[in-house]
Amino acid sequence: MSVRLQDIPGVVPSPVRPTTSRPARVIALGALALAAVLHLGLALHVAAALLLAFVGYLVAVNLTYRHLGGSRVATDQTVRALIYFAFVCAVLPLISLLWTVIEQGAVRVFSPAFLNQTMNGVTGKHDQEYMDGVAPFVGGAYHAIMGTLIITGLATLISVPIGMFTAIYLVEYAGKNPLARWIRFFVDVMTGIPSIVAGLFAFALFTQIFGIRDAKMGLAGAVALSVLMIPTVVRNSEEMLRIVPNELREAALALGVPKWRVVAKVVLPTAASGLTSGVTLAIARVIGETAPLLVAVGYARGMNWDPFDNAMNTLAVYAYSMFTTPLSPAVRAPSLERAWAAALLLILIVVGLNLLARLIAKVFAPSTSSGR
């Protein structure tokens, strides 16, 4: 004998959710039509028209599904619509940014003049002649590209050993002693410091060592970026080391292996994928910094291969300088083209680093398949 929920006193069966999403699709098409009418017919701003149409969509979805499946289904569909709306609000600015940078910078980013030339000897006269059609486009960001790679590479060489060994100490040796708590506290504080403070710190440090005249150099910029990188490397490395199973450590120690060899031969290889991807993401986080490099490194129009002498240039500083101080105030277009191209190239480098991090994580991830 079967007992139905409806026959049990005090039990209210949960309404069955409609198996089709056709009502929501029809309402969405109606909301888009309403937005078009508000924008084209009433000359309402496109953002305001879409917002009003979405509010109407929410009301219509709630009422429709309340009639079809009850209040629970109506609430579920309404919250689902709000989640989709939040996702669209998060993605649209990114898409708009990428579209704008690609549209404005793609003209120059792959041109030989931009990739192979520096700004040495380029003046507003050259931009005027280019706009008049009597001379080719000159002036590029070769020195800024190389400066970005040199300064970021030095910052990585400084930050990765310090951050990695700090994380190893916190996870493998420190335990819960007071020093570990203070280290974690200062790492958290360093994570939130403004980037300009890191630049001021590096400039003040090198001023004390080399004097105020010779303080601006590529190494100072690397030190400023390392101040920003170290907390990220420490926190990421600490988390990656903590997820290594303790059973692996205990098995190696039970065989009489010294602690340092357990860390070097067991723990680090197991966490290699997370560690390398975290370092790559830390590099991507600082490669676009502008304020600390303006303070600590300065601006150079030509190529400087020596990070221990004189100012250098980076893509972020190059884009900022071209936008704020064009070569010719009367002819801003060539300088703006250089700025947009530098911004696009910087985005491409960051995207490449993120893809590299994913590839490294996939290649070095420990195999979960059981072999025979």
LOLONU-778701 format. One line per field, with one value per residue (C-alpha): residue in one letter; x, y, z. Coordinates in steps of 0.2 Angstrom, whole numbers, plus 2048, in hexadecimal, padded with zeros to 3 digits. Each point is the difference from the previous one (the first is absolute). Layout:
BEGIN
rest (a  ...) $
X (X  ...) $
Y (Y  ...) $
Z (Z  ...) $
// end
This chain:
BEGIN
rest (m  s  v  r  l  q  d  i  p  g  v  v  p  s  p  v  r  p  t  t  s  r  p  a  r  v  i  a  l  g  a  l  a  l  a  a  v  l  h  l  g  l  a  l  h  v  a  a  a  l  l  l  a  f  v  g  y  l  v  a  v  n  l  t  y  r  h  l  g  g  s  r  v  a  t  d  q  t  v  r  a  l  i  y  f  a  f  v  c  a  v  l  p  l  i  s  l  l  w  t  v  i  e  q  g  a  v  r  v  f  s  p  a  f  l  n  q  t  m  n  g  v  t  g  k  h  d  q  e  y  m  d  g  v  a  p  f  v  g  g  a  y  h  a  i  m  g  t  l  i  i  t  g  l  a  t  l  i  s  v  p  i  g  m  f  t  a  i  y  l  v  e  y  a  g  k  n  p  l  a  r  w  i  r  f  f  v  d  v  m  t  g  i  p  s  i  v  a  g  l  f  a  f  a  l  f  t  q  i  f  g  i  r  d  a  k  m  g  l  a  g  a  v  a  l  s  v  l  m  i  p  t  v  v  r  n  s  e  e  m  l  r  i  v  p  n  e  l  r  e  a  a  l  a  l  g  v  p  k  w  r  v  v  a  k  v  v  l  p  t  a  a  s  g  l  t  s  g  v  t  l  a  i  a  r  v  i  g  e  t  a  p  l  l  v  a  v  g  y  a  r  g  m  n  w  d  p  f  d  n  a  m  n  t  l  a  v  y  a  y  s  m  f  t  t  p  l  s  p  a  v  r  a  p  s  l  e  r  a  w  a  a  a  l  l  l  i  l  i  v  v  g  l  n  l  l  a  r  l  i  a  k  v  f  a  p  s  t  s  s  g  r) $
X (800  808  7FE  7FF  808  7EF  7F8  80C  7FA  80B  80B  7FF  808  80D  7FA  808  80A  7FB  80A  801  809  7F5  7F7  810  807  7EF  801  812  7FC  7F2  80C  80D  7F1  7FC  812  800  7F0  806  811  7FB  7EE  802  812  805  812  804  806  7F0  7F5  808  7FE  7EE  7FD  809  7F5  7F1  808  801  7EE  7FA  80A  7FB  7ED  801  809  7F6  7F0  809  809  7FD  80A  80F  802  7FD  80E  80C  7FD  802  810  807  7FC  809  80F  801  7FE  80F  80A  7FC  804  811  805  7FA  80D  80D  7FA  7FE  812  807  7F7  805  812  800  7F7  80C  810  800  805  812  803  807  808  813  802  7F8  808  812  802  803  7FB  811  800  7EE  7F7  7F0  806  800  7EE  7FB  808  7F8  7EF  803  804  812  809  7FE  7FB  810  802  7FD  801  80E  809  7F1  7FD  812  7FF  7F0  808  810  7F8  7F3  80D  80B  7F0  7FC  812  7FF  7EE  7FF  80E  7FB  7ED  803  80C  7F4  7F2  80A  805  7EE  7F9  80E  809  7F8  7F0  7F6  80F  7FE  80C  7F5  7F1  80A  806  7EF  7FA  80D  7FD  7EE  804  80C  7F2  7F6  80D  7FE  80C  806  806  80B  808  803  808  80C  804  804  80B  80A  802  808  80C  804  7FA  7F1  808  804  7F1  7F5  805  7F8  805  7F6  7F1  803  801  7F0  7F7  807  7F8  7F0  803  807  7F0  7F7  80D  800  7ED  7FE  80F  7FA  7EF  807  80C  7F2  7F6  80E  7FA  809  800  80E  80A  7FE  804  810  805  7FC  80D  80D  801  806  7F3  808  801  7ED  7FD  80B  7FC  7EE  7F6  807  7FE  7EE  7FB  80A  7F1  7F8  811  805  7EE  800  811  7FA  7F0  80A  80B  7F0  7FA  80F  805  7F4  804  804  801  80E  80A  7FD  807  80F  805  7FB  7FD  80D  7FD  80E  806  809  806  808  7F4  80E  802  7F4  7ED  7F7  7EF  7F1  7F1  7F4  80B  801  7EE  7FD  80D  7F9  7EF  803  80F  7FE  80F  7F5  7F1  7F9  801  7FC  7FA  812  804  7EF  802  811  7F7  7F2  80C  80B  7F0  7FB  811  800  7EF  806  80F  7F5  7F4  80F  806  7EF  800  811  7FB  7F2  80B  80D  7F3  7F9  811  807  7F0  802  7F8  7F0  7FF  804  80D  804) $
Y (800  811  80F  811  810  808  7F4  803  80D  810  7FB  80C  7F9  80B  806  7F8  80C  801  7F6  80D  811  806  80D  808  801  808  80C  804  804  80B  809  803  807  80C  805  804  80A  80A  804  803  806  80B  804  7F9  7FC  7EE  7FC  807  7F7  7EF  803  804  7F1  7F4  806  7FC  7EF  7FD  804  7F6  7F1  800  802  7F3  7F2  804  7FC  7F0  7F8  80A  80C  7F5  7FE  813  804  7F4  808  811  7FD  7F7  80F  80B  7F5  801  813  801  7F5  80B  810  7F8  7FB  80F  80C  7F4  7FD  813  803  7F2  806  812  7FC  7F4  80D  80E  7F7  7F2  80D  802  7F1  7F4  80E  7FF  812  7FD  7F0  804  813  80A  812  807  80F  7FF  811  808  805  7EE  7FD  810  7FA  7EF  808  80A  7F0  806  7F4  7EE  7FC  800  7FD  7F0  7F7  7F4  807  7FF  7EE  7FB  80B  7F7  7EF  805  808  7F3  7F2  808  802  7ED  7FB  80A  7FB  7EE  7F9  80C  7FC  7ED  7FE  80A  7F5  7F0  806  805  7EF  7F3  808  80E  7F7  80C  80A  813  804  7F7  80A  810  7FB  7FC  811  80A  7F6  805  812  800  7F9  810  80E  80C  7FD  812  7FC  7F2  80C  80D  7F3  7FA  812  805  7F0  803  812  7FC  7F4  809  812  809  803  7EE  7F8  7FD  7F0  7EF  7F7  80C  7FD  7ED  802  80A  7F3  7F2  809  7FD  7EF  7F8  800  7F8  7F2  7FD  7FE  7F5  7F5  7FE  7FA  7F4  7F8  7FE  7F5  7F4  7F0  7FE  7ED  803  80A  7F2  7F2  808  805  7EE  7FA  80B  80D  811  80E  80B  7F1  7FD  812  800  7EF  7FD  810  80C  7F4  7FC  812  806  803  80C  808  804  806  80B  808  803  809  80A  806  804  80A  80C  801  80E  80B  812  80B  7F7  800  812  804  7F3  7FF  80F  802  7FD  803  7F4  7EF  7FC  7EE  804  7FF  806  811  80E  7FF  7F3  7FF  7F4  7FD  807  810  802  7FF  80C  80D  7FF  804  80D  809  7FE  805  80D  807  806  7EF  7F3  7F2  7F7  801  7F9  7F2  7FC  800  7F4  7F5  7FE  7FD  7F2  7F8  801  7F7  7F3  7FC  7FF  7F4  7F6  7FE  7FA  7F3  7FB  7FE  7F5  7F6  7FE  7FA  7F3  7FA  7FE  7FB  7EF  7F2  7F9  7F0  7F0  7F7  7ED) $
Z (800  7FA  80B  7F7  808  7FE  80C  80E  80C  801  7F1  7F2  7F0  7F7  7F0  7F0  7F6  7EE  7F5  7F2  800  7F1  80B  806  7EE  7F9  80E  7FC  7EE  806  80C  7F1  7F6  80E  801  7EE  801  80E  7F8  7EE  803  810  7FD  811  804  7FB  812  808  7F3  803  813  7FF  7F4  80D  80E  7F5  7FC  813  803  7F2  804  812  7FC  7F2  80A  80F  7F6  7F8  80F  810  80B  801  7ED  7FE  80D  7F8  7EF  806  80A  7F0  7F6  80D  7FF  7ED  801  80D  7F4  7F1  80A  805  7EE  7F6  807  7FC  7EE  7FE  806  7F5  7F1  802  802  7F1  7F5  805  801  7F3  7F3  807  80C  7F2  7F5  7FE  804  811  805  7F9  804  80F  804  7FE  7F5  7FC  802  7FD  7EF  7FA  806  7F7  7F0  802  802  7F0  7F7  7FB  80C  807  812  80B  813  809  810  7FD  80F  80B  7FB  805  810  805  7FE  809  80F  802  7FE  80E  80B  7FD  805  810  805  7FC  80B  80F  7FE  7FD  80F  80B  7FC  803  811  804  7FB  804  80E  809  807  80B  808  802  7F2  7F3  806  7FE  7EF  7FA  807  7F7  7F0  801  803  7F1  7F5  803  7FF  7F1  7F2  801  811  7F9  7F4  80D  80B  7F2  7FB  812  802  7F0  805  810  7F6  7F0  804  7F9  7EE  7FD  809  7F1  7F7  7FB  80F  80B  7F6  802  813  800  7F6  80B  80F  7F8  7FA  810  809  7F1  7FF  812  802  7F0  804  812  7FA  7F3  80D  80C  7F4  7FF  809  811  7FC  7F3  80D  80D  7F4  7FB  812  806  7F3  809  7F3  807  801  7F3  7F3  804  7FC  7F0  7F9  806  805  7F2  7F1  806  801  7F1  7F5  80C  805  7EE  7FB  80F  7FC  7EE  806  80C  7F1  7F7  80F  800  7EE  7FD  80F  7FB  810  809  7F0  7FD  811  801  7ED  7F7  7EE  7F1  7EE  7FA  803  810  803  811  80F  80B  7F8  7FA  7FD  7F6  7F8  801  7F6  80E  803  7ED  7FD  80F  7F9  7EE  806  80D  7F7  7ED  7F5  7F8  809  7EF  7F9  80D  7F5  7FD  813  804  7F3  809  811  7FB  7F7  810  80A  7F4  800  813  800  7F4  80B  810  7F6  7FA  812  806  7F3  804  812  7FB  7F5  80E  80C  7F4  7FB  812  808  809  7F6  809  7F5  808  7F5  801) $
// end
